[in-house]
Amino acid sequence: MECFPNIPKLFYTRYRIIGDGSGGLEVTNEQLKSSSERIGQLYPILVDHYGNIIDGENRFGVDEKWRRVRLEHIRTEKDLLIARIISNTVRRSVPTKEKRELLERLGKIYLSEGIEPGMIAHKLADETGMSYTWVMKYLPHRFKNSVQSERRVGSVTQRVTRILDELLRPPKMKGALKIMNYANTDFVSLIIKKDFYEEFERKSLELGVSTEFSVLRALEDYHEKMKKAVVIQKQEYAEGRERKSHNPRNSAIG
């Protein structure tokens, strides 16, 4: 979502005043004031029908007369919070505490509307355009049902986390392996510390297989886990992108 597509992308990533969440510098009030004096107010303060700030607290702190855009269709507290999540999360790095507070306030509203805790996460994902995984990560537990809380391990995020934790766990045998890669051959030399190799050799003999077989299988198994983690991460990212692109509120805010 780009609220102002005519603004150069370079400015987005350089100053994060109208960023797309891809990186850049956090802007202090001094930097914001300096840039506005140099190139003008490129991004307005967004306010709801009643004048409540949706996005632009820092800009307001720099200049209370900063240019504003009033979104007349944002009239309820629920719509204000949804708009705040969308306009901030896609633009900058939002602190975890702020994400939790916004979702908690929305969760209370959904509870008051009679929506059961187990359905609140789905409702939030649908109405904000954020992925279900993102919502479950920051939504306070009291807005989830017991199954969601206890079986969080089964979620995409937790599956990826478990796999990555296993893949990235520091080796117990540090320095036990060296790799020599030569340009004039199709093979890479693996130099294994002798005591580690002998342990591998003993276990291979007990299983009735060659040491080469065991080493190759270990490499293959690790490689398969790496590929699985990458695939799941891509699926999670695609799910979040699809939700945002199909959610009508995104285009309404933009």
N, C-alpha and C positions, 0 to 999 in steps of 0.2 A: 504494500500500500504506500503510495506517495501522494501526500496531500497537495504538494506543489511540484508537479513534474517538471516545470520549467527551470527549477533551481538546479544548477550544475551539481552532478554527483560528487565532484571533488569537494564541494563545500560540505556535503552531507558527512563524508567520512573524515574530513579534516577537523571540523569543529563540533560535530554531533548536535548542532542546534536543530537541524532537520535530518538527523541520521537515519539510517535504515537498520541499525542494530549490528552492523557488520564490523564495527571497530571505531577507532578514533580517540580523540582526547576528550576528557571530561572538562567542560567549560566552567570556569569560575565566573563570578559576577563581574570581576574586573575585565576578564577576557571578553565576556559577553558585551559589556559596555563599550569596550574598545572596538570590537568588530562591528557593532551597530553604528558607531560614529564613522567608521571607515567605509562600510558598504551598505549601511542602512538596515532596517528591520526586516530581515528576510522571512522570518517565521512569526506569525502573530500569536498572541495569547488566545487560546480557545476557551470560550465560556458557554455555559448552558443558557437556556431561555431566561433564567432569573439573574444571570451575571456571575454565577459561581464558576470559579476557574476549573477547567477540565485539565488543561495542560498549559504550563507557562509560569509556574510560581517563581522561578529564577528571573524570568524576564520582567515580571511584575516587581520583583525586588530591586531590579536595576532602574526601572522607570515605570511608575504607576500609570503613566499616560501611554504606555506601549500599545501599539496597534492591536485591536481585538477583532476576532470573528465570533459572532454569536450564532450558535447552532440551535435554532428555534425548536427543533424536534427533540432536543434533550431536555425533558421537563421533570423527570422523576429521579429520585436518588439512585434507583437501580440503573437507569440509563446513564447517569453521570458516572457511576463507578465503572460500568462496562466501557464507556468511552475513555475513561482515564486509563484503564488497563490496556486498551488497544493503542491509544495514542502514545503512551509511554513505553510499553514493553517492546514495540517494534522499532522504537527510535533510539533507545539508550539502554544502558545496563541499569536495571532497577534492583535496588538492594532487596535481599530475601525478606527482610522484615516488612518492607513496604508491600511486596507481593502478598505476603500472608495477611497483612492488615486489610488490603483491598478485597481479597477473597473471603476473609472472615466477615466483613461487612455485607458482602453480597450473600454469603451463606445464611446470615441472620434474616435477610429479607426473604430468601427462598423458603426458609423454615416458617416464617410468618404467613407465607402464601400457601402453606400446607404441603409443600414438596418434601418428601421423605429424605432423610440423610443419604441413603444409598443412591438417590437419583440426582442429588445436588451437583456432584462432579460432572455428570453427563450434561446437565443443564448449563453449567458454567462453560463447558467446552463448546457447546452449541452456540451460546449467545455471545461469547467473546471471540470465537474463532481460534482460541488457543487449543493445543492438542490435549487430549484427555490425560496423557502422561504428565504434561506440564501442570495441569490443574491438580492432579493427585499428588504431585511433588510438594506443592505449596499450600494446599487446602488443609486447614486444621482438622485433626482427627475426629472431632465431635460432629463434623458434617459428613462423615463417611459412616457407612454401616459397619457392623462387626466383621463381615466377610471381607469388605474392602480393606479394612485396617489390618486384619490378621493375615490376609492373603496378598498383601502388597508385594510380597516376594515374587508373586506370579506375574507382576506387571512387566511391561516392556523395559522400563527404566531399571528395575531391579534385576531382570535377566541380563541386561547389558552390563550392569554394575558387577554382578557376580562373575560373569565371563571375563570382564576386564580385570577385576581384582585377581583372578586366577592367572590370567595371562601376564599381568604386569607385576606379579609378586616377585620380589628380589630373589635371585637364585641362592640356595643354601651353600652351593659350592662355588663361591666367587673365585675367579681366576683359574677355574678348572678347564676352561675352553679358550682356545685361540683360533682365529680364522685367518687363513692365508689365501688371498685372492690374486691369482696371477693372470696377466692379460693374454698369455700365449697358450692357454689351455681351456677346455670346456669344463674343467672340474675345479672345485674350491677345496683346499686342504683344511680339515678340521683337526686341530691338535688338542687332544684330551689329556688331562693330567692322569698319570698312570694309575693311582689308587682309585680314582673315579671310574676309569675304564675297566679296571679289574673287577670292581663291584658290578658293573654292567655285564661283564663277561660271565661272572658267577651266576647271576640271575638268569641270563640267557641260557646257560647250560642246564640249569634246573628246569627251565621250561622246554628244553629240547630244541631251541632255535639258535641261529648264529647271532653273534654280536652285531654284525652288520644289519641283520634283520631288525633287531631291537632298536638300534640307533635310528634306522630309517623310519620305523613305525613311530618312534617318539617325535621325530621331526614332522612326519605327516599328520599325526594327531594334533600337534600344536598348531600347524598351519591351518587345519580344518577349523579349529576353534577361532583362530584369527579371522578367517573368512566369515564365519557365522556372526561374530561380533560386528564386523563391518556392515553386513547385510541388514542386521537388526537396527543398527544406528541409522542407515539410509532409509529404512522403512519408517522409523519413527520421525525422521526429518520430513519425509514426503507426506506423512499423515498430517503433521502440523501445517505444512504449506498448503495442502489441499483444503483443510478446514478454513484457513484464512482466506483463500481465493474464492471459496464458495459461500462464505458467510456474508449476507446482505448488509450487516452492520458495518463491516469494514468499508464498503463503498459509501455508506451513508456518512460515516465519520470523515472519510477522505474528501 
